[in-house]
Amino acid sequence: MAPTVHPLTPPPGSDIDFGAVVDNVDLENLTDDDFSTIHDALYKHLVVVVKNQQHLTPRAQYELTRRFDPSASSYGHGKTIDAKRSILHPDLKTVPHQPQVQVIGHGHVASYEGLTDIQLKHPHHRTFHRDPIPDAEDHDFTRFYRWHIDAALYELHPPRVTTLLAVRVPRGRRQTLRYDDGSNETLDVPLGTTAFVSGERMYNRLSAEDKEFVRTSRIEYAPHPYIWMSPARALPTGLGLYSEDRELAPSDLPPIDPAKIQILPMLWKNPVTGHPALQIHPSAVRKIHLKDGSVIDDLKQVRDIVYRLQRPAISPQYVYPHDWEEGDLVLFHNRGVLHSVVGAFGEGEVRLFRQCNLAAGEAPAGME
């Protein structure tokens, strides 16, 4: 039976225009035709869910991820996870026999895929936000931890696709996500959801003037961005950082090779549909290069511009908070959506996931 594709059912009150479910597919024995269906579904719908993949091997997950970019082979963040000062360091563990696949989650796991006695730590917004929700409210309320693209943003090209497999999921509890930015906006979310927003919607909401600006401007990312930003603290929406001069100076970073600093388009072109997506990692931005050759290098100004462009598209009606079930495999177009970890787990709540993304063979294509 050939795979079938049908759009996701949006949550009540949602206005999302992306996401699909693929049925009738054997990912361990994927034919070229079946992969073609998944490939096109991903780029047309940006987020694809394949249910009941409990038995998917790390090898098959890696091979599926790599099939989107056969020139890719190494983990998308490279050696970033080996850097003790990186904000990513506590969040990932590597599958020993498939090093391109990472184990993430929360709680103690006795053994899994060659890892033993592992203690996983779900990123909690109190470790990254300047003004976290009080501990007394932590059970019922949460935040977007950090809106981002999966990418090293230094030396390595951003991955095309990320795959996430839910192995173990705590069920039954929901939280109220608060924006806490004066908007009074909230979002009802399942515990430990992964939240997605469309970069295509983010672009389409812009004014004609802003569309021209993002079409002709480029973002320069900080060198070693996840170490550079480690002392800084995030806004309550998780959409970027406060400008308080807390970032590390170049002299406090690992050696910097200017040739490895990434300057990328603000708009990335969908390889199947041709649609533009506004794809900016708001926490890692450093400068904006303008059409006329001038550069905006005041960090607060750069962040303010990026925030103004991105904030409307993370309003509650545009967010897809996936309600994870064990065996869910979610593939997302890492060059077409932003996503965020969400949630605060309690004692005894265990979450176990596998993640794979691969540094791409080439940089994202802009719209010019």
C-alpha positions as CSV (number, residue, x, y, z in Angstrom):
1,M,0.0,0.0,0.0
2,A,1.4,3.4,-1.0
3,P,2.0,6.1,1.7
4,T,-0.8,8.6,2.2
5,V,-0.5,12.2,3.2
6,H,-3.2,14.3,4.9
7,P,-3.0,17.7,6.7
8,L,-2.8,17.9,10.5
9,T,-6.0,18.8,12.3
10,P,-5.2,22.2,13.9
11,P,-5.9,22.5,17.6
12,P,-9.0,24.5,18.5
13,G,-8.6,28.2,17.9
14,S,-5.5,27.6,15.8
15,D,-4.8,29.3,12.5
16,I,-1.8,27.2,11.5
17,D,-1.4,26.5,7.8
18,F,1.3,23.8,7.9
19,G,1.8,20.2,9.1
20,A,0.8,16.8,7.7
21,V,0.6,13.1,8.8
22,V,2.1,10.4,6.6
23,D,0.6,6.9,6.9
24,N,1.3,3.4,5.4
25,V,5.1,3.8,5.3
26,D,7.9,1.3,6.4
27,L,10.8,3.5,7.4
28,E,13.1,0.6,8.0
29,N,12.7,-0.5,4.3
30,L,12.1,2.7,2.5
31,T,11.7,2.6,-1.2
32,D,12.6,5.4,-3.5
33,D,9.0,6.1,-4.3
34,D,8.0,6.1,-0.6
35,F,10.8,8.5,0.2
36,S,9.8,10.8,-2.7
37,T,6.3,11.0,-1.1
38,I,7.8,11.9,2.3
39,H,10.3,14.3,0.8
40,D,7.6,16.3,-1.1
41,A,5.2,16.2,1.9
42,L,7.9,17.6,4.2
43,Y,8.7,20.6,1.9
44,K,5.1,21.3,1.1
45,H,3.8,20.9,4.7
46,L,7.0,21.9,6.7
47,V,6.3,19.4,9.6
48,V,5.4,15.8,9.0
49,V,4.3,13.2,11.6
50,V,4.7,9.5,11.2
51,K,2.9,7.5,13.9
52,N,3.8,4.2,15.6
53,Q,7.5,4.2,15.0
54,Q,8.5,2.7,18.4
55,H,10.7,0.1,16.7
56,L,12.6,2.5,14.4
57,T,16.3,1.9,14.8
58,P,18.8,4.7,15.2
59,R,20.4,3.6,12.0
60,A,17.2,3.9,10.0
61,Q,16.5,7.3,11.6
62,Y,20.0,8.5,10.5
63,E,19.5,7.0,7.0
64,L,16.1,8.7,6.6
65,T,17.6,12.1,7.7
66,R,20.6,11.8,5.5
67,R,18.4,10.9,2.5
68,F,17.2,14.5,2.4
69,D,20.9,15.5,1.9
70,P,23.2,12.7,0.8
71,S,26.2,15.0,1.0
72,A,25.7,15.3,4.8
73,S,27.0,12.9,7.3
74,S,28.1,14.7,10.6
75,Y,25.9,15.9,13.4
76,G,24.5,19.4,12.7
77,H,26.1,21.1,15.7
78,G,29.5,19.6,15.1
79,K,31.7,19.8,18.2
80,T,29.5,22.4,19.9
81,I,28.2,19.8,22.3
82,D,31.7,19.0,23.4
83,A,32.3,22.6,24.6
84,K,31.6,22.7,28.3
85,R,30.6,26.4,28.2
86,S,28.1,25.9,25.4
87,I,24.4,26.3,26.3
88,L,23.8,23.1,24.4
89,H,26.2,20.9,26.5
90,P,23.8,19.6,29.2
91,D,21.0,18.8,26.8
92,L,22.4,16.1,24.6
93,K,23.8,12.6,24.8
94,T,25.1,10.6,21.8
95,V,24.0,7.1,20.7
96,P,27.4,5.3,20.8
97,H,26.8,3.1,17.8
98,Q,25.2,5.9,15.7
99,P,26.9,9.1,16.7
100,Q,24.8,11.3,14.4
101,V,21.8,10.5,16.6
102,Q,21.4,12.2,20.0
103,V,19.3,11.2,23.0
104,I,17.4,14.0,24.7
105,G,14.7,14.1,27.4
106,H,14.3,14.3,31.1
107,G,14.8,12.0,34.1
108,H,16.8,8.8,34.8
109,V,17.0,6.1,32.2
110,A,18.7,2.8,33.3
111,S,19.8,1.9,29.8
112,Y,19.1,2.8,26.2
113,E,20.9,2.1,22.9
114,G,24.2,1.4,24.6
115,L,23.9,4.2,27.1
116,T,23.7,3.2,30.7
117,D,22.6,5.0,33.9
118,I,21.9,8.2,32.1
119,Q,20.4,11.3,33.7
120,L,18.6,13.4,31.1
121,K,17.7,17.1,31.7
122,H,14.9,18.8,29.9
123,P,15.9,22.4,29.3
124,H,13.9,24.6,31.7
125,H,13.4,28.2,31.0
126,R,14.7,29.2,34.5
127,T,18.2,28.4,33.2
128,F,18.0,30.7,30.3
129,H,15.3,33.4,30.9
130,R,16.2,36.5,32.8
131,D,12.9,36.6,34.7
132,P,11.5,33.0,35.1
133,I,8.1,32.0,36.2
134,P,8.1,31.7,40.1
135,D,8.8,28.1,41.3
136,A,5.4,28.0,43.0
137,E,3.7,28.3,39.6
138,D,6.1,26.0,37.8
139,H,3.7,23.0,37.8
140,D,0.9,24.7,36.0
141,F,2.7,27.3,33.8
142,T,5.6,27.3,31.4
143,R,7.3,29.3,28.6
144,F,8.8,28.9,25.2
145,Y,12.4,28.0,26.2
146,R,14.2,29.3,23.1
147,W,12.9,29.8,19.5
148,H,15.6,28.5,17.2
149,I,16.8,26.8,14.1
150,D,18.9,23.6,14.5
151,A,22.3,24.9,13.3
152,A,25.8,25.4,14.5
153,L,25.8,28.9,12.7
154,Y,29.6,28.8,12.7
155,E,31.6,26.8,10.1
156,L,28.8,24.2,9.4
157,H,25.8,24.8,7.1
158,P,22.4,24.6,8.7
159,P,20.7,21.2,8.4
160,R,17.9,20.7,6.0
161,V,15.8,18.4,8.2
162,T,15.6,17.3,11.8
163,T,13.9,14.1,12.8
164,L,12.6,13.6,16.4
165,L,11.4,10.3,17.7
166,A,9.3,10.0,20.9
167,V,10.4,6.9,22.8
168,R,8.9,7.6,26.2
169,V,6.4,10.3,26.9
170,P,4.7,11.3,30.2
171,R,1.0,11.7,29.5
172,G,-2.0,13.4,31.0
173,R,-0.8,16.7,32.2
174,R,-1.1,20.0,30.4
175,Q,0.3,23.5,31.2
176,T,-0.5,27.0,30.3
177,L,2.2,28.7,28.4
178,R,2.7,32.4,29.2
179,Y,4.2,35.0,26.9
180,D,4.7,37.4,29.9
181,D,5.6,40.3,27.5
182,G,2.7,42.6,28.4
183,S,0.5,41.0,25.7
184,N,-1.5,38.8,28.2
185,E,-1.2,36.0,25.5
186,T,-1.3,32.4,26.7
187,L,-1.4,29.0,25.0
188,D,-2.7,25.7,26.4
189,V,0.0,23.1,25.7
190,P,0.6,19.4,26.4
191,L,3.4,18.7,28.9
192,G,6.8,18.7,27.1
193,T,5.4,19.8,23.7
194,T,7.7,20.9,20.9
195,A,6.3,24.1,19.4
196,F,6.6,25.0,15.8
197,V,5.9,28.2,13.8
198,S,6.2,28.6,10.0
199,G,8.9,30.8,8.6
200,E,6.7,31.2,5.5
201,R,3.9,32.6,7.6
202,M,6.4,34.8,9.4
203,Y,7.4,36.3,6.0
204,N,3.9,36.6,4.6
205,R,2.7,38.6,7.5
206,L,5.2,41.4,6.9
207,S,4.5,44.7,5.3
208,A,5.7,45.3,1.7
209,E,8.5,47.5,3.1
210,D,9.6,44.8,5.5
211,K,9.4,42.1,2.9
212,E,11.8,44.2,0.7
213,F,14.1,44.6,3.8
214,V,14.4,40.9,4.6
215,R,14.7,40.0,0.9
216,T,17.8,42.2,0.5
217,S,19.4,41.9,4.0
218,R,21.6,39.3,5.5
219,I,22.3,38.2,9.1
220,E,25.8,37.8,10.5
221,Y,25.9,35.3,13.4
222,A,28.3,35.5,16.3
223,P,31.3,33.3,16.2
224,H,30.9,30.2,18.4
225,P,27.4,31.5,19.1
226,Y,26.3,29.0,21.8
227,I,29.4,29.8,23.9
228,W,29.2,33.5,23.1
229,M,25.6,33.8,24.4
230,S,26.0,31.6,27.4
231,P,26.1,34.3,30.1
232,A,23.2,36.3,28.4
233,R,19.5,35.9,29.4
234,A,16.4,35.5,27.2
235,L,13.3,37.5,26.8
236,P,10.1,35.9,28.3
237,T,8.9,34.9,24.9
238,G,12.1,32.9,24.2
239,L,12.5,35.0,21.1
240,G,16.0,36.3,21.5
241,L,18.0,37.9,24.3
242,Y,18.2,41.0,26.5
243,S,21.0,43.3,25.6
244,E,22.9,43.7,28.8
245,D,26.5,43.4,27.7
246,R,26.7,39.9,29.1
247,E,27.9,38.1,26.0
248,L,31.5,36.8,26.0
249,A,34.2,38.9,24.4
250,P,36.1,37.5,21.4
251,S,39.1,37.0,23.7
252,D,37.1,34.7,25.9
253,L,35.9,32.5,23.1
254,P,37.7,29.6,21.4
255,P,39.9,30.6,18.5
256,I,37.9,32.4,15.8
257,D,38.5,31.8,12.1
258,P,36.9,34.8,10.3
259,A,36.2,32.5,7.3
260,K,34.0,30.3,9.4
261,I,31.7,33.2,10.6
262,Q,28.3,32.7,8.9
263,I,26.5,35.5,7.0
264,L,23.3,34.1,5.8
265,P,20.2,35.4,4.0
266,M,17.2,36.4,6.1
267,L,15.0,34.6,3.6
268,W,15.5,31.0,2.7
269,K,13.9,29.4,-0.4
270,N,11.9,26.3,-0.2
271,P,13.5,23.8,-2.6
272,V,10.2,22.3,-3.7
273,T,7.7,25.1,-3.6
274,G,10.0,28.0,-4.0
275,H,8.2,29.8,-1.1
276,P,10.3,32.2,1.0
277,A,10.7,31.6,4.7
278,L,12.0,34.2,7.2
279,Q,14.6,32.1,9.0
280,I,16.6,33.8,11.6
281,H,18.0,32.3,14.9
282,P,17.2,35.3,17.1
283,S,19.5,34.4,20.0
284,A,22.6,34.1,17.8
285,V,22.3,37.2,15.7
286,R,25.2,39.7,15.8
287,K,25.0,42.1,12.8
288,I,22.7,42.9,9.8
289,H,24.3,43.5,6.4
290,L,22.2,45.8,4.3
291,K,21.6,46.0,0.6
292,D,23.8,49.1,0.2
293,G,26.7,47.4,1.8
294,S,26.4,49.1,5.2
295,V,26.3,47.0,8.4
296,I,24.2,47.5,11.5
297,D,26.5,46.3,14.3
298,D,24.8,47.8,17.4
299,L,23.6,44.5,19.0
300,K,20.6,46.0,20.7
301,Q,19.4,47.5,17.5
302,V,20.0,44.3,15.6
303,R,18.0,42.3,18.2
304,D,15.2,44.9,18.2
305,I,14.8,44.7,14.4
306,V,14.8,40.9,14.4
307,Y,12.2,40.8,17.2
308,R,9.9,43.2,15.5
309,L,10.0,41.1,12.3
310,Q,9.5,37.7,14.1
311,R,7.2,38.4,17.1
312,P,3.8,38.6,15.3
313,A,4.2,35.1,13.9
314,I,4.7,33.4,17.3
315,S,1.3,34.6,18.5
316,P,-0.8,31.7,19.9
317,Q,-2.9,31.1,16.8
318,Y,0.2,30.5,14.6
319,V,1.9,28.0,17.0
320,Y,1.6,24.3,16.5
321,P,2.3,22.6,19.8
322,H,2.7,18.9,19.0
323,D,1.0,16.6,21.4
324,W,3.6,13.8,21.6
325,E,2.6,10.1,21.7
326,E,5.1,7.3,22.1
327,G,6.2,6.2,18.7
328,D,5.7,9.6,17.0
329,L,8.4,10.4,14.5
330,V,8.3,14.1,13.6
331,L,10.3,15.4,10.6
332,F,10.6,19.2,10.2
333,H,12.0,21.4,7.5
334,N,14.7,23.1,9.6
335,R,15.1,25.7,6.9
336,G,11.3,26.5,6.9
337,V,10.2,26.5,10.5
338,L,11.4,27.7,13.9
339,H,10.8,25.6,17.0
340,S,11.1,25.7,20.7
341,V,11.4,23.3,23.6
342,V,8.5,23.8,26.1
343,G,7.6,22.6,29.5
344,A,8.6,21.9,33.1
345,F,8.6,18.3,34.4
346,G,8.1,17.2,37.9
347,E,9.6,14.4,40.0
348,G,9.3,11.0,38.3
349,E,8.2,12.3,34.9
350,V,10.5,10.7,32.4
351,R,10.8,11.8,28.7
352,L,13.0,10.0,26.2
353,F,13.5,11.2,22.7
354,R,16.0,10.6,19.8
355,Q,17.0,13.5,17.6
356,C,19.0,13.6,14.3
357,N,20.0,16.5,12.1
358,L,23.0,16.7,9.8
359,A,25.1,19.6,8.8
360,A,24.2,20.4,5.2
361,G,26.4,20.1,2.2
362,E,25.6,23.7,1.2
363,A,24.3,26.9,2.6
364,P,20.6,27.8,2.4
365,A,19.5,29.4,-0.9
366,G,18.3,33.0,-0.6
367,M,15.6,34.5,-2.8
368,E,17.8,36.5,-5.2
